[in-house]
Amino acid sequence: MREMEELTSTEAIEQFIANHPLSFLYVSRQDCSVCHAILPKLRELLERFPSISLGHIQAEAVGEIASKYLIFTAPTLLFFIEGKEMLREDRFVQLGVLERKLENLIELLS
């Protein structure tokens, strides 16, 4: 299963985005059943995209994430290309749609 880096501060998040040309952030909450259900499926999906680095953020641990990235619900999925947010999905994520969006964005880079 796909490894993901735990990010525990805004500095760590910014450094992660800066260090990885293709970075995917998964923001979740401990008490979110949807978050727990989506995560294994997301990790499996990202196996098909080895060039994308995956970071995980617990919203309770990094409270300022909500204001910095305008996150209003969990889970929130953010995809960055060279530091610029290119894709955002939240709450009820349709993984098939997400996969097609990622494929299209990666194809544009080729």
N, C-alpha and C positions, 0 to 999 in steps of 0.2 A: 504494500500500500504506500502511497505517496507520502514522503516526509514533509513536514511543515515546521517552520520556525516560529517559536512562540515570541511574540513581540510585547514587551511589558512597559514601554514608555513611548511618548511621542518622538523622542530622539531616535529610539530604535526603529520605529516605523519609518521615519524620514530617511534614515540610513539604509534600511532594507530597500525602499523604493529607489533610492539613488544608486545602490550597488547592483541592482538587478534590472536589466533593460526591460524585461517582461515580468511584472510582479503582480501577484494576485493576493488580495487581503480578504480574509474571512473574519468578520466581526460577529461575535456571538455573546450570549449571556448564559450564565450558569442555569438559570431557572427557565430556559426556553426549550420546550420539547421539539419545536420545529428545527431549532439549531442542531440539536443532537441527532435528529433524523437526517438532515441534509448533509452533514459533515462527511460521513463515510462515502456517500454517493458522490460528493464533490471530489474527494480525494481520488476515487476510482476514475471519474471523468478526466481529471487533470493528468492521469497516467498517459493519456493520449497526447499530451502537450508537454513534452519533457523540457522545452525551453522556458516554460513559465515557472517562476519560483513562487512558492506558496507560503504566506505568512498568516498566523492566527493571532487574533486579538480578543481577549476577554474584556468586554466593555466595562465591567465593574472595576477591573484592575487599571484601566486607562480611561478614566472618566472624561478627560478632555477630548477624547476621540470624537465624541458626539458633536461638539462645536467645531472642531478643526475640519472634519470631513462631512459635516451636515448629515449625521446619522440619526434617524428618528425611530428606528425599529431594528429588531434583530430577527433573523440574521441579515447582515448586509454584506454583499460581495462586491469588491472593488477591483477592477483590472486596470493596471497602469502600463503604458508603453513609454519608456524613457522618461518616467516621472510625470507623465500627463495622464489623468484619469480618462479612460476611453470607454469604460463599461461599468454600469452599476445595476445590480439586481438586489432586491430585498424581499423580505418576509416569505412569500410563497413563490419560490424559485422553480421554474420549469427547466429541468436540466437539459432536455432535448433542445430547447430554444437557446439556452446558454451555450451549449456545444456549437450550434450553428453560428452564433455570433462570434465566438472565439475563433472558429475556423475561418470566418470571413475576415476578421481583423488580422490573423496570422498570415492569411493569403495576401492581404494588401502589403504586408512587409516584405514579401518575396520578390 
